[in-house]
Amino acid sequence: MEQTSNSVIIRLIAIFKLLKALSLLAVGWAALKLLHTDAATQLDHWVERFGLEAGGRYVDLAAGRLASVPPERIKDVGLGSFVYAALFFVEGFGLWLGKRWAEWFTCMITASLVPLEIYELHRHATATKAIVLVINVAVVVYLAVRIRTSPTPK
């Protein structure tokens, strides 16, 4: 029974990592697409596509912020998103396949990002950031205990 519940938890962590990777791929793709098009036109397209209120408070806020971002920064965000997506894909697929190295890798990478998440939460707190931080800390604790207490496969 314990083995089954551990497998389910590992699979849930893998799904969480894979969802983060897919999200970062979308962010990276959107950022790089902005480099090759007029940002205002692209934002109008996204507003229409997602059924948002054109001229609404949040749309105007996003448009104002987007207009002030230099192209180099957009490129950095896009490329950085792809790098982190690759890390999360490696973690997710390794965990899904039950690889011991993936547990170590996920524990180390996730733990190394927790200070950055704390900083971001302190800088601008949102419920999403807090939830992701709590989940990531739980993942690190779970994997650290699992690595320490479970026998090494032969």
C-alpha positions, 0 to 999 in steps of 0.5 A, spaced: 500 500 500 505 504 501 509 503 495 502 505 491 501 511 495 508 513 494 508 512 486 501 516 486 505 522 489 511 521 485 506 521 479 503 527 481 509 531 482 511 529 475 504 532 472 506 538 476 513 539 473 510 537 466 504 542 467 510 548 469 514 546 463 508 546 458 506 553 461 513 556 460 513 553 453 507 558 452 510 564 455 517 563 451 513 562 445 509 568 446 515 572 448 519 570 442 513 571 438 512 579 440 519 580 438 517 579 431 510 582 431 508 589 433 506 588 440 500 592 440 497 588 435 499 582 438 496 584 444 489 586 441 489 579 438 490 575 444 485 580 448 480 578 442 482 570 442 481 569 450 475 573 450 478 579 454 475 586 455 478 590 450 480 597 454 479 594 460 483 595 466 487 589 466 488 589 459 490 597 459 495 595 465 498 589 461 499 594 454 502 599 458 507 594 461 508 591 455 510 597 451 515 599 456 519 593 455 525 593 451 526 587 446 532 585 449 528 583 455 523 580 451 528 575 448 531 574 455 524 572 458 523 567 452 529 564 452 529 563 459 522 560 459 525 555 454 531 553 459 526 552 465 521 548 461 527 544 459 529 543 466 522 541 468 521 536 462 527 532 464 524 532 472 517 530 470 519 525 465 524 522 469 519 522 475 514 519 471 518 513 469 520 512 476 528 514 475 532 515 482 536 520 479 530 524 477 528 524 485 535 527 486 535 532 480 528 534 482 529 535 489 536 539 488 533 544 482 526 545 486 530 547 493 535 551 489 529 555 486 525 556 493 529 562 495 527 566 488 520 564 489 520 567 496 524 573 494 518 574 488 513 573 493 516 578 498 516 583 492 509 582 489 505 577 493 499 573 490 495 567 491 498 563 486 505 565 488 504 563 495 501 556 493 506 554 488 511 556 493 508 551 498 507 546 493 515 546 491 517 546 499 512 540 500 515 537 494 522 538 496 521 535 503 517 529 501 523 527 496 528 529 501 525 524 506 524 519 500 531 519 498 533 518 505 529 513 507 527 508 501 533 503 499 537 505 493 535 500 487 540 495 485 
